[in-house]
Amino acid sequence: MPTGPQIILTLKVLVVAVTVLLALSLVALVMKKPRLHGQINTAFFALTMLTVLCFEGFLQVVNVSELFTPEARQALRVHLYFSVPSTLLLPVMMATGKMHRRRLHIAFGLLFVTLWTGTVITGLGLPH
């Protein structure tokens, strides 16, 4: 059974890894390679959803109060205020991108990047 600090450290590594993918997808846009942008975002989507589902599933089967200090639980709660809405936006982003609904995709993209920035900041700030 992993410890609370091990779980948080793993979460930090995963947040950084998918954020690198997100940054690469934005670089692809700047380079005017929308297809590459979509391919990278598909990987970002899959890895992010897998991480969230595994993390949420894990939290459902463990006693969180035994693994995390009250400070860590509060920090995780704040992190979830950003990560859950950004995760819920991911399917919308994928759909609007696949349907070539550019304006809608960009509007949701700006909201997503704002929420993801909060996800990264609060995720890296988790105590471990």
Secondary structure, DSSP 8 states (H G I E B T S, - for coil): ---HHHHHHHHHHHHHHHHHHHHHHHHHHHTT-HHHHHHHHHHHHHHHHHHHHHHHHHHHHS-HHHHS-HHHHHHHHHHHHHHHHHHHHHHHHHHHHHTT-HHHHHHHHHHHHHHHHHHHHHHHT---
